[in-house]
Amino acid sequence: MNNATRNAPLTYVAIYVPVRIVEWMILRVFITRNPLGVARETLWAKSAFWVAGGVVISCLADLPLGVMEGGIVPIGRPFC
């Protein structure tokens, strides 16, 4: 993380992406149900795409905030 403090995109990826993955996995647990008896492998494959899509959307939603703050990637306490 020593080099990441001087590199905003690396800091963003190292900190925010893993947190978002955990957040979207928690949401998946609360939302996903298996009422039709779908195979677990199929359910997990669909869930993986859903989590990845949620992470991408969340990261894209940060771009306007970063631009407003004068950079492209938002880093700092207001974005935690």
N, C-alpha and C positions, 0 to 999 in steps of 0.2 A: 504494500500500500504506500510505501515511501514515494515511488514514482507516480502513483495514481493521484497524489495530492496536487501535483502540478499539471495533471492531464485530466481535464474535466470529463471527456467522453469515457475514459477508462474508469474513472471514479464512479460515474453514473452506472456503467455496466456492472462493475464489481459490487456495488451496493444495492442499487434499486432493482435490478433484474432478478436477483435471487429472492428478494423480499416480495416482489410481485408474483413470482412463481408460487411461493408459499401461500400468499393471499388468494390467488386464483384456485389453488388446490383445495383450500379450506372452503371456498365458495362451491367448488365442484362436489365436495362431500355433502354439503347441505342441500344442493339443488338436484343432483343426480339420484334418480330412483330407478329401480329395475322392476316395474310392475309386470312386464311381459315375459320375464324370464330370459332376457337376452344373455348370451354367453359373456362371461366376465372379460375375456380377451377383447371382444368387440367393444364392450362398454369402456374398458380402459383405453383402447385405441382412440375412440371418439373423444374421451375425456382429455387425452393428451393434446389433441388438436384444439379442443375448446380452451384449455389452459394456455397453450401457446398463442392462440388468437387473442385471448384476454390480455396477455402480457404485451403483445404487439400494440394493441389498441391503447392500453394504458401508457405505454412509452410514447406513442404518437400524440396522445393528448397532452403530454408534457411539453411538446415543441413550442406551441404558442406562448406558454409561460416563460420558457427559456428565451425566446425572441424578445418578449417584453422586458426581461431583465438585462438585455444587452448581449446575450450569448445565444448559442443554439441549444446547448444541453443545460437544463436547470440543475444546479447543485447547491446545496445548503440547507439550513434549518427550515426555511419556508416550504420546502418541498418534501419534508419527511412525512 
